[in-house]
Amino acid sequence: MDQEPEYHRDLRAVGGSAPFVYWSVVVVSALVALWLLALATHLIPEPVPRHELSAPGSVAAAVGGVLWGVVTVTFYVNYLRRPRVDPDRVAVQDVDGGPALVLTWRTTFHRQPIFVAGVVAVLAVQLAVVLSLSDTPAWWAPLVVVGPGLLVAPAKIIELRRPVRVLLTPRGVGVTGFDAETWLDWSDVREIAVEHVNQWPVVVLAGKTAAASWRYERRPGPGALRAPLHPRVDVPGPALPVDARVFMAALSRYRDEPATRAEIGTPASRARLLEEHTAR
């Protein structure tokens, strides 16, 4: 039996990690939620409170336990229950007057961390209030910890509202990402490979050194993202709404066999990317 390529195993996971990693996160997260709820029960004050921190502390722990329980459930649903292949995100459309196959990104890998960061911010504010009520001198410390995250929160929320997609046409391939729009003609694609960026794999269409078709346009918004030094189009593995192995095979076929590009933007091209899903 042929050994499965390494990038196939990597890209098969929603976020670029093996399932046991996600199960470990779910278990640890659930234990944290249960601990907070147990702490809230323990802190419920006696008929005559022994400490003025008991009541607000109990409420804060209860709210924290519930919120962290929601984090646990959403993580489980997004990373372990929701099917990887989403046919509704793969569509044949007319783009700029020509046929195109549009793959709308899955945004769980971007949305879930922002949601978790929001919950952590709420918990930090709660902790600061509780510490303030107990006259703790450094009650503001939790706010300092989450402060940098709060500063970038507006930009991240704006990113979530932006349409993000992969665009395949008979002429070439483009990506509209959170930060930039990129494009390469098929004739300028030198190599299709997988690189690891942060915690997930990225499908990279590397362009020729002097690729005349390469376009890189920074999307409006805060921050200064530098253009890559060399022509390339990047697709985060977790963003793909189709099986990554099928996606890689289709890209290679369209690059290597120019005659096959005429099918891009037809129902046949959509069926090709969903072939394993529809065959089940």
N, C-alpha and C positions, 0 to 999 in steps of 0.2 A: 504494500500500500504506500502511495506517495505521501511524503510528509507535508503537512499543511504549512504554507509560508508563514513566517513570523508575523508579518503585517496583517495577515488574515485573522489570526488569533487576537491581535491587538484591536483591530477595528471592529470586531464582532461585538465588543462590549459598548454599551451606550456611552459611557464616559471614558473609555479607554482602559478600564481596569477589569480584572476578573470578577465574576459574580460573588465569590467568597469575600472579596473586599467590601462590596456593598452590603452583604449580609452582616458583616462585622460592624459596619457603621450603624446599621439598623438596630442591632442588638445593644450596642453601647449607648446609642441615642435613647432607646426605650428605657434602659436602666437609669439614665440621667433623669428622664421625665418621671419615672416612678419614685426615684429618690427625692425629687423636689416635692412631689405630692405627699410622700411620707413625711417629709420635713414640715410641710404645711399642717398636717394633722397633728404632729408633735407640738407645733408652736401655737395651736389654738389655746387661747388664754383660759385660765381658771376663772371661776366666778369673781374672784378677786385677783386681778392680774399681778403677777410677781415682777413683771418687767414691762416698762412702757413700750418696748420693742416688739412684744409678743403679737399684738393685733396686726400692725402693718407688716411685720415679718411673715406672719401666717398668710396674709392676702398675697404678698409678693411671691412667696414660694408656690402658692396654689396657682396663681396666674402663670408663673414660670413653668410649672409642671404641665399645665394645659397647652401652653404655646409650644413647648418642646415636644409634647406628644403630637401636635399638628406637624411639626418639622419631621418627626419620625415617620408619620403616615405618608406625607407628601414625598419624602425621599424614597420610601418603599414603592409607592405607586409609580413614580417617575422613572426609577432606575431598575426596578425588578418586575413590575407587573405590566407596565405599558408596552405593547408590542414595538419592536424596533422598526419594522416596516410600516409606513403610514401612506397608503395609496392616495389619500386625500391631499397629500402634500406634493404629489407628482402630477403635473398637468401639461397638456399640449396647449400652447397659446400662440397668439400672434403678437410678436414684439417688434416694435419699430418697423412694421410693414412686412415682416418675414416670419416664417414658422420657427418655433422654438420649443424646447422642452424645459420647463421650469420646475426646479426642486426647491420648495420652500423649506427653510431650515427648521429643524427641531431646536428649540432654544432652552431646553431643560438645563443644559450644562452652564448656561449663563443666568437663567432665571432662578434656579434653586439656590445658588450661593448668595444671590442678592436677597432672597427671602430669608435665608438663615441669618444673614448680616442684619436685616431689619429686626428679627426676633432678638438677636443678641443686643442690639441697641436698646430695645424696650426693656430687656432684663437689666441692662446697665443703669438705665434711668431709674428703674424700680429700686435697685440696690443703693443708688445714690440717695434717693429719698429716705429709705429706711435708715441708712447711716446718718443722714442729716437729723432725723427725728431722735436718734440716740445720742446726738451731740458728739459724733465722731469727728475729730479734727480734719481728717483727710477724706471726708464724705464725697468730695469731688473727684477722687481718683478714678472711679469707673467711667466717668464722663471723659476724662483725659484719654483713657485707653481706646474708647470707641470714637473719639473726636475725628481722627483722620478719615475713618470710614464714612462718617456723616458728611464730610466735606466733598467726597466724590460721589455721594449717593445721587444727587440730581443728574449728573452726567450718565450714570448707569441706568437710571430710570428712563432717560431720554433714549438711550440705546435700545432698551427693550421695546420701545414704541416704533422703532424703525423697521421697515420691511427688509428682510434678509433672505437671500436666495442664491442658488446656483443656476446659471443660464447656459444651456447648450443649444447651439445653432449649427447649421451646416458650415458656417464660416469659422466659428471658434467657440471658446468657452469663457465665461465671465462669472465673477462672484461679486455680489453686493453684500458686504459684511457689515459688522457693527461700526467699524472705523473707516473703511475705505471701499472703493469699487475698483476691481482689477479686470483686465481682459487680455487674452492671447488668442491669435488665430491658430488653428490646428497646425498649419504649416510651420509655425514658430515654436511649437512645443518640442523641446529636446528630450525630455525625460519625464516620466510619471513615477513618483516615489512616495514613501511615507517617512515623515520625520516626527519625532516626539517633541512637542512644545508644552512646557509646564507638565500637567498631569494627563494629557491626552494626545493621541496621534493626529497628525495632520496630513491630508492628501495634498501633495505638492506637484503642480504642473510647472516644471522648470523650463524657462524659455531659452532660446538661443541667445548668445551674448549680445548680438546686435538686432534683437527682435524688433522690427519696425512697428509691429502691431501692438506691442505691449502698452497698456494704459493703466496708470495708477492715479486715482483721484481720491484725495482725503475727503471724507464726509464732514459736513459742518458740525462743529461742536467743540467743547473744551478739550485741552490736552494737545500735545504736539507729537504726533506719530510719524516717524521718519519712513520714507519710502524704502523698500528693500534695495540693496545694492545691485541685485541682478533681477532680470525679469522673472516673475513667478506669479502663479495664481494659487492661493491656499484655500483648502476646504477643511475645516475642523471635522475630525471623524465623528464626534458626537452630534454634529449638526445634520448629518445625512439621514434622510427619511427612508432610505433603501439600504439593502445589504451592501456593506462596503466592498465586499469581494466582487459582487456583480457590478457595482459602480466602477471599480478599478478596471475590470475586464472590458466594460463598454468604452471607457476612455481610451484604453490601449487600442481597441479595435478601430475607433474613429480616427485616432492619430495615425495608425499604421496602414489603414486601408481607406484612402480618400474616397473611393467609390461608394463606401457605406455611409458617408456623411449625409447623403441625400435623404436618408430615412429619419434624420433628426428633426423633430418637430411634427412627426406623424404618430398615429397610435402605435405603430410598430416599435418606435423608440421607447415609448412609455412601457409597452409590454416587455421590452427587453430588460429594463431596469427593475421590473416587478416580477420577472419570470419565476424566481424561486418562490415568491410569495403566492402567486396565482396557481402554481403547480401543486400546492398543498391541498 
